[in-house]
Amino acid sequence: MTDSNLTLQPNSLLQEIQKEENEIYTLIEIDKKIYAIETKNVLEIVKIMELDYPYNLPSCILGIMEYEQTPIAVIDLREILKNERITYNLSAKILVIKTEKSTTALICDNVVDVKKINLSKIKDIPYMTQNSLYKGVFMENEKDVYILNIDAIEEYIKKNPEKYLNKENNEKYIINDEISKKTLQERKKFLTKITQDIQTNTPLYDMGVSFSINNVKYYINMASVKEFFKVNNTKFIKIPSTPDFIYGVANIKGEYITVLDIRKFFNNSKTHIKEKSTIIILNSNEFKIGILADEICESLNINFEEIIQNKLQKQEETSTLEFVKDGEIYQVLDVDKLLQEDKLTIC
């Protein structure tokens, strides 16, 4: 991608950008209270399934699930938050989370929403320490939403194993009538199938966000999104001798981001900047890259089976595929394939 030894923006413009600094959070419900997790750390959201119990587990671990051929612990936050334990029913959700040190999972009653929160709205909690289970708090619908510190939660489990439960003790916290057991087993088998599909480059989608470009709606997995920035608050530097789908390089919080005009990239007409035009910065370790969108529309939950079915029906290996939800046609953007496109190599 484009390398730039370019001058920094004026301080006033940087201050403008900082005012727009946002983080995307996944909101979950536990005992009718709402908690938040940084969405960039959420790899997957799946329905509760049959879990494994290879050995006696700490009481705060509901069980073990296999994710991408790796066993990971499913944390029951009720135990850690000192709430009363319950038996989870079939509507409960499991979030697979990637931290700096490991991959883990946690169970919740429900996934409520995905929200873009301005960092200025997040406040410290009184007496919050470095090892606090929370990173801060913000208001949503006139209620406090506490941001969970997953690293601190993992550390807490290591230092406070308390008691260990055997298989029978743990299993009682998941609904266990015969019909439910069958459903849980089928979900486990399905996740195993999904894991196998990963080996053949089949993308996984569950919770994501839709955006529009020239009246065409696109969908992108939230795990592929790092941040959003309004175009009107961003200064672009045009780079000579680059393809016409490179809109320019933007200095965002001191980092130079190459911004793609996706309309032009897919051989359509050039994007015209509007009031709601937004840069979607992609979550990539290899590239610092963003794409232009006319408008961010809404968060979406998309069923795994439907995506896979559509993928199998499409013969071409491209970075988008069509998907129909609630009568709307979406172009599902596969970020991994997009970043592997040959024409992104700029000489």
C-alpha positions as CSV (number, residue, x, y, z in Angstrom):
1,M,0.0,0.0,0.0
2,T,1.0,3.6,-0.2
3,D,3.8,4.7,2.0
4,S,3.9,8.3,3.1
5,N,6.5,10.5,4.7
6,L,4.0,13.4,4.8
7,T,3.6,16.4,7.1
8,L,1.1,16.2,10.0
9,Q,-2.2,18.0,9.8
10,P,-2.7,21.3,11.6
11,N,-3.5,21.0,15.3
12,S,-7.0,22.4,14.9
13,L,-7.9,19.7,12.4
14,L,-6.4,17.0,14.6
15,Q,-8.5,18.3,17.5
16,E,-11.6,18.1,15.3
17,I,-10.8,14.5,14.5
18,Q,-10.2,13.6,18.2
19,K,-13.7,15.0,19.0
20,E,-15.1,12.4,16.6
21,E,-13.1,9.5,18.2
22,N,-15.4,6.5,18.6
23,E,-15.3,2.9,19.6
24,I,-17.8,0.2,18.6
25,Y,-19.2,-1.8,21.4
26,T,-21.3,-5.0,21.5
27,L,-24.0,-4.7,24.1
28,I,-25.0,-7.8,26.0
29,E,-27.7,-8.5,28.6
30,I,-27.1,-10.3,31.9
31,D,-29.8,-10.3,34.6
32,K,-31.6,-7.4,32.8
33,K,-28.5,-5.3,33.1
34,I,-26.5,-4.2,30.0
35,Y,-22.8,-4.6,29.6
36,A,-20.4,-3.6,26.8
37,I,-17.5,-5.4,25.1
38,E,-15.3,-3.8,22.4
39,T,-16.6,-5.2,19.2
40,K,-13.1,-5.4,17.6
41,N,-12.4,-8.2,20.1
42,V,-15.5,-10.2,19.3
43,L,-14.7,-13.0,16.8
44,E,-18.1,-14.7,16.7
45,I,-21.5,-14.7,18.3
46,V,-23.3,-18.1,18.4
47,K,-26.3,-19.6,20.1
48,I,-25.7,-21.7,23.2
49,M,-24.8,-25.3,22.3
50,E,-23.7,-28.6,23.9
51,L,-20.5,-28.0,25.8
52,D,-17.7,-30.5,26.8
53,Y,-16.4,-31.2,30.3
54,P,-13.0,-32.9,29.9
55,Y,-12.1,-32.3,33.6
56,N,-13.4,-30.6,36.8
57,L,-13.8,-27.0,35.9
58,P,-13.7,-23.8,38.1
59,S,-17.3,-22.8,39.0
60,C,-17.1,-19.7,36.9
61,I,-16.5,-21.8,33.7
62,L,-19.7,-23.2,32.3
63,G,-17.9,-25.6,30.0
64,I,-15.5,-26.0,27.1
65,M,-16.4,-25.4,23.4
66,E,-14.3,-26.1,20.3
67,Y,-13.6,-23.1,18.1
68,E,-11.5,-23.5,15.0
69,Q,-10.3,-26.8,16.3
70,T,-9.1,-25.2,19.6
71,P,-10.8,-25.8,23.0
72,I,-11.8,-22.6,24.7
73,A,-13.5,-22.0,28.1
74,V,-17.0,-20.5,28.3
75,I,-17.1,-18.1,31.2
76,D,-20.3,-17.6,33.2
77,L,-20.1,-14.0,34.2
78,R,-22.9,-14.4,36.8
79,E,-20.5,-16.2,39.0
80,I,-17.8,-13.5,38.7
81,L,-20.3,-10.7,39.1
82,K,-21.7,-12.4,42.2
83,N,-25.1,-12.8,40.6
84,E,-27.3,-15.8,41.3
85,R,-26.6,-18.7,38.9
86,I,-29.4,-19.7,36.5
87,T,-30.1,-22.4,34.0
88,Y,-29.5,-21.0,30.5
89,N,-32.2,-21.7,28.0
90,L,-31.9,-22.0,24.2
91,S,-32.0,-18.3,23.6
92,A,-28.7,-17.6,25.4
93,K,-25.7,-16.5,23.3
94,I,-22.0,-17.3,23.5
95,L,-19.5,-14.6,22.4
96,V,-16.0,-15.8,21.2
97,I,-13.5,-13.1,22.2
98,K,-9.9,-12.5,21.2
99,T,-7.7,-10.8,23.8
100,E,-4.0,-10.0,23.6
101,K,-3.1,-13.2,25.4
102,S,-5.7,-15.7,24.4
103,T,-9.1,-16.6,22.9
104,T,-11.9,-17.1,25.3
105,A,-15.7,-17.1,25.3
106,L,-18.5,-15.9,27.6
107,I,-22.2,-16.6,27.9
108,C,-25.0,-14.0,28.2
109,D,-28.8,-13.9,28.2
110,N,-28.9,-12.0,25.0
111,V,-26.9,-9.8,22.6
112,V,-28.8,-6.5,22.5
113,D,-27.1,-4.3,19.9
114,V,-23.9,-2.9,18.4
115,K,-23.3,0.7,19.2
116,K,-20.8,3.4,18.1
117,I,-19.9,5.3,21.3
118,N,-18.0,8.6,21.4
119,L,-15.1,8.1,23.7
120,S,-15.9,11.4,25.4
121,K,-19.0,9.8,26.8
122,I,-17.1,7.1,28.6
123,K,-16.4,7.8,32.3
124,D,-14.1,6.2,34.8
125,I,-15.7,4.3,37.6
126,P,-14.9,5.6,41.1
127,Y,-12.1,3.6,42.8
128,M,-11.5,1.8,39.5
129,T,-8.1,0.1,39.5
130,Q,-5.9,-1.4,36.8
131,N,-7.2,-4.8,37.7
132,S,-10.9,-3.7,37.7
133,L,-13.4,-6.0,35.9
134,Y,-14.6,-2.8,34.2
135,K,-12.9,-0.4,31.8
136,G,-15.4,2.4,32.3
137,V,-19.1,3.3,32.1
138,F,-21.4,5.2,29.7
139,M,-25.1,6.0,29.6
140,E,-27.4,4.3,27.1
141,N,-31.2,4.9,27.2
142,E,-30.7,6.6,30.6
143,K,-29.1,3.5,32.1
144,D,-25.5,2.8,33.0
145,V,-23.6,0.4,30.7
146,Y,-20.4,-1.0,32.2
147,I,-17.6,-1.9,29.8
148,L,-16.2,-5.3,30.6
149,N,-12.4,-5.7,31.0
150,I,-11.9,-9.2,29.5
151,D,-8.2,-9.4,30.3
152,A,-8.9,-8.6,34.0
153,I,-11.7,-11.2,34.1
154,E,-9.4,-13.9,32.8
155,E,-6.8,-12.9,35.3
156,Y,-9.4,-13.0,38.1
157,I,-10.3,-16.6,37.1
158,K,-6.7,-17.6,37.3
159,K,-6.2,-16.1,40.7
160,N,-9.6,-17.1,42.2
161,P,-10.5,-20.7,41.1
162,E,-12.6,-20.9,44.3
163,K,-14.3,-24.3,43.9
164,Y,-14.1,-26.8,41.0
165,L,-17.3,-28.5,39.7
166,N,-17.6,-31.8,37.9
167,K,-19.6,-32.5,34.8
168,E,-22.9,-33.1,36.6
169,N,-22.6,-29.8,38.6
170,N,-21.9,-27.8,35.4
171,E,-24.5,-29.4,33.2
172,K,-27.3,-28.3,35.5
173,Y,-26.8,-24.7,34.4
174,I,-27.8,-25.5,30.8
175,I,-31.4,-26.6,29.9
176,N,-31.4,-30.4,29.7
177,D,-34.8,-31.7,28.6
178,E,-34.6,-34.2,25.7
179,I,-35.7,-31.8,23.0
180,S,-33.3,-29.0,24.1
181,K,-30.5,-31.5,24.4
182,K,-31.0,-32.5,20.8
183,T,-31.0,-28.8,19.7
184,L,-27.8,-28.2,21.6
185,Q,-26.1,-31.2,20.0
186,E,-27.2,-30.0,16.5
187,R,-25.8,-26.6,17.1
188,K,-22.5,-28.1,18.2
189,K,-22.3,-30.2,15.1
190,F,-23.1,-27.2,13.0
191,L,-20.3,-25.1,14.5
192,T,-18.0,-28.0,13.7
193,K,-19.1,-27.9,10.1
194,I,-18.6,-24.1,10.0
195,T,-15.0,-24.6,11.3
196,Q,-14.4,-27.1,8.5
197,D,-15.8,-24.5,6.0
198,I,-13.2,-22.0,7.2
199,Q,-10.5,-24.3,5.8
200,T,-12.1,-23.7,2.3
201,N,-12.2,-19.9,2.8
202,T,-15.9,-19.7,3.5
203,P,-16.4,-16.5,5.4
204,L,-18.4,-16.4,8.7
205,Y,-20.8,-13.6,9.5
206,D,-23.2,-13.0,12.3
207,M,-23.4,-9.5,13.7
208,G,-22.4,-6.7,11.4
209,V,-23.2,-3.3,10.0
210,S,-24.8,-2.3,6.7
211,F,-23.8,0.7,4.7
212,S,-24.9,2.2,1.4
213,I,-22.9,3.2,-1.7
214,N,-24.8,4.7,-4.6
215,N,-28.1,3.2,-3.3
216,V,-26.5,-0.2,-3.1
217,K,-26.5,-1.7,0.4
218,Y,-23.4,-3.6,1.6
219,Y,-22.8,-5.7,4.7
220,I,-19.6,-6.0,6.6
221,N,-18.8,-8.2,9.7
222,M,-18.2,-6.1,12.8
223,A,-15.0,-8.0,13.4
224,S,-13.6,-6.5,10.2
225,V,-14.3,-3.0,11.3
226,K,-11.8,-1.0,13.4
227,E,-13.4,2.5,13.5
228,F,-15.7,4.9,11.7
229,F,-14.8,8.5,10.8
230,K,-16.9,11.2,9.1
231,V,-15.4,12.3,5.8
232,N,-16.3,16.0,6.5
233,N,-13.9,15.9,9.5
234,T,-11.0,14.4,7.5
235,K,-8.4,16.0,5.3
236,F,-7.2,13.9,2.3
237,I,-3.8,14.1,0.6
238,K,-3.9,13.1,-3.1
239,I,-1.0,10.8,-4.1
240,P,0.2,11.2,-7.7
241,S,0.3,8.2,-10.1
242,T,-2.0,6.0,-8.0
243,P,-5.1,4.2,-9.4
244,D,-8.3,6.2,-9.6
245,F,-9.9,4.1,-6.9
246,I,-7.5,5.4,-4.3
247,Y,-9.4,8.4,-3.0
248,G,-6.4,9.6,-1.1
249,V,-4.5,9.3,2.2
250,A,-6.1,10.6,5.4
251,N,-4.2,11.5,8.5
252,I,-6.4,10.1,11.3
253,K,-5.1,10.4,14.9
254,G,-1.6,10.6,13.6
255,E,-1.8,7.5,11.4
256,Y,-1.9,7.6,7.6
257,I,-4.8,5.6,6.2
258,T,-5.2,4.8,2.5
259,V,-8.8,5.3,1.6
260,L,-10.4,3.3,-1.2
261,D,-13.3,4.6,-3.3
262,I,-15.2,1.2,-3.3
263,R,-17.6,2.4,-6.1
264,K,-14.6,3.1,-8.4
265,F,-12.8,-0.1,-7.2
266,F,-15.8,-2.1,-8.5
267,N,-15.6,-0.2,-11.8
268,N,-18.5,2.1,-11.1
269,S,-18.7,5.9,-11.1
270,K,-16.7,8.0,-8.7
271,T,-18.1,8.6,-5.2
272,H,-19.4,12.1,-4.4
273,I,-18.8,13.2,-0.8
274,K,-22.1,13.9,1.1
275,E,-22.9,15.1,4.6
276,K,-23.2,11.5,5.9
277,S,-20.2,10.1,4.0
278,T,-18.1,8.0,6.3
279,I,-14.7,6.2,6.2
280,I,-14.9,2.6,7.5
281,I,-11.4,1.8,8.7
282,L,-10.8,-1.9,8.2
283,N,-9.4,-4.1,11.0
284,S,-6.2,-5.4,9.4
285,N,-2.7,-6.0,10.9
286,E,-1.1,-5.8,7.4
287,F,-2.7,-2.7,5.9
288,K,-3.8,0.7,7.2
289,I,-6.8,1.0,4.9
290,G,-10.3,2.4,4.9
291,I,-13.2,2.5,2.5
292,L,-15.7,5.3,1.6
293,A,-19.4,4.8,2.3
294,D,-22.2,7.2,1.5
295,E,-23.9,6.4,4.8
296,I,-23.8,3.9,7.7
297,C,-27.3,2.3,7.9
298,E,-27.9,-0.2,10.7
299,S,-26.5,-3.1,12.6
300,L,-27.6,-6.6,11.4
301,N,-27.7,-10.1,12.6
302,I,-27.2,-12.6,9.7
303,N,-27.8,-16.3,9.9
304,F,-24.8,-18.5,9.3
305,E,-26.7,-21.0,7.2
306,E,-28.1,-18.4,4.8
307,I,-24.7,-16.9,4.1
308,I,-23.1,-20.3,3.4
309,Q,-26.0,-21.2,1.1
310,N,-25.5,-18.0,-0.9
311,K,-21.8,-18.6,-1.0
312,L,-22.3,-22.1,-2.5
313,Q,-24.6,-20.7,-5.1
314,K,-22.1,-18.1,-6.3
315,Q,-19.5,-19.5,-8.6
316,E,-17.0,-16.6,-8.9
317,E,-14.3,-16.1,-6.3
318,T,-14.8,-12.4,-5.6
319,S,-14.7,-10.1,-2.6
320,T,-18.6,-9.7,-2.5
321,L,-21.6,-12.0,-2.8
322,E,-25.3,-11.2,-2.9
323,F,-27.5,-11.8,0.1
324,V,-31.2,-11.2,0.7
325,K,-32.5,-10.3,4.1
326,D,-36.1,-9.0,4.8
327,G,-36.6,-8.3,1.1
328,E,-33.4,-6.2,0.9
329,I,-30.5,-7.2,-1.3
330,Y,-27.0,-6.8,0.3
331,Q,-23.6,-7.1,-1.1
332,V,-21.7,-9.0,1.6
333,L,-18.1,-7.7,1.6
334,D,-15.4,-10.3,2.3
335,V,-12.6,-8.1,3.7
336,D,-10.0,-10.8,3.5
337,K,-10.5,-11.3,-0.2
338,L,-10.7,-7.6,-0.8
339,L,-7.3,-7.1,0.8
340,Q,-5.8,-9.9,-1.4
341,E,-6.9,-8.3,-4.6
342,D,-4.0,-7.9,-7.0
343,K,-4.9,-4.4,-8.0
344,L,-4.4,-3.1,-4.4
345,T,-0.7,-3.5,-4.9
346,I,0.5,0.0,-5.7
347,C,3.9,0.3,-7.4
